[in-house]
Amino acid sequence: MTTTDPVPTPRWALTYGADLSIRVWGDDCMVHHGLSNDTHRLAAWLVPALKRLAEAPPAALDELATLMEADPETATDVLQQLEQLLLVQRC
């Protein structure tokens, strides 16, 4: 009988220098990345997860999904999109 190690849960953090400024208007938010000087329009339901990452990185996928009020699959898709924008990274 062989034992296998459990697959580690992905953890996420803000990218280096991602000093984010976040402003919320209704269902949307504007996120400004200080280092790159890029501004992105995102859904406001992402704000709790982004603020969590700004306060105490890294965070597990399950925790971020809960903050987004999303299932893990949706949260993974969103985090991958944020990763393409260079706002978050896997760690």
PERASUL-V707290 format. One record per residue. N is the residue number from 0. PSI is psi as a letter, one per 20 degrees, with the letter a starting at -180 (NA if undefined). OMEGA is omega in degrees with one decimal (NA if undefined). Layout:
BEGIN
n=N psi=PSI omega=OMEGA
n=N psi=PSI omega=OMEGA
END
This chain:
BEGIN
n=0 psi=p omega=178.9
n=1 psi=q omega=176.4
n=2 psi=q omega=177.5
n=3 psi=q omega=177.0
n=4 psi=q omega=178.0
n=5 psi=q omega=177.9
n=6 psi=p omega=-178.5
n=7 psi=q omega=177.3
n=8 psi=p omega=178.7
n=9 psi=q omega=175.9
n=10 psi=q omega=-174.3
n=11 psi=q omega=176.1
n=12 psi=r omega=171.8
n=13 psi=q omega=176.6
n=14 psi=r omega=179.8
n=15 psi=p omega=177.2
n=16 psi=j omega=-178.8
n=17 psi=m omega=176.5
n=18 psi=n omega=-171.2
n=19 psi=p omega=168.0
n=20 psi=p omega=-174.7
n=21 psi=p omega=175.4
n=22 psi=p omega=-177.0
n=23 psi=p omega=173.3
n=24 psi=o omega=179.0
n=25 psi=c omega=-177.6
n=26 psi=j omega=-178.0
n=27 psi=r omega=172.7
n=28 psi=q omega=175.1
n=29 psi=p omega=-179.8
n=30 psi=p omega=178.7
n=31 psi=p omega=178.8
n=32 psi=o omega=-173.8
n=33 psi=g omega=-175.6
n=34 psi=g omega=-177.8
n=35 psi=i omega=-176.1
n=36 psi=k omega=176.6
n=37 psi=q omega=176.0
n=38 psi=p omega=-177.0
n=39 psi=p omega=173.7
n=40 psi=p omega=-176.6
n=41 psi=r omega=175.4
n=42 psi=p omega=-177.0
n=43 psi=h omega=-178.9
n=44 psi=i omega=175.8
n=45 psi=i omega=-173.1
n=46 psi=g omega=-179.9
n=47 psi=h omega=179.9
n=48 psi=g omega=178.7
n=49 psi=g omega=178.2
n=50 psi=h omega=177.5
n=51 psi=g omega=179.2
n=52 psi=h omega=178.8
n=53 psi=h omega=-175.8
n=54 psi=g omega=-173.1
n=55 psi=m omega=179.2
n=56 psi=r omega=-12.1
n=57 psi=r omega=179.7
n=58 psi=q omega=178.6
n=59 psi=q omega=179.2
n=60 psi=g omega=-177.7
n=61 psi=g omega=179.2
n=62 psi=g omega=-180.0
n=63 psi=h omega=177.2
n=64 psi=g omega=177.9
n=65 psi=g omega=179.1
n=66 psi=h omega=178.2
n=67 psi=i omega=-173.0
n=68 psi=l omega=-177.9
n=69 psi=q omega=174.5
n=70 psi=q omega=-177.4
n=71 psi=h omega=-179.7
n=72 psi=g omega=178.2
n=73 psi=g omega=179.0
n=74 psi=g omega=178.0
n=75 psi=g omega=179.0
n=76 psi=g omega=-178.9
n=77 psi=g omega=179.8
n=78 psi=h omega=176.8
n=79 psi=h omega=176.6
n=80 psi=g omega=176.7
n=81 psi=h omega=176.9
n=82 psi=h omega=177.9
n=83 psi=h omega=176.7
n=84 psi=i omega=-179.2
n=85 psi=k omega=175.9
n=86 psi=h omega=-179.7
n=87 psi=r omega=176.9
n=88 psi=q omega=173.4
n=89 psi=q omega=176.6
n=90 psi=NA omega=NA
END
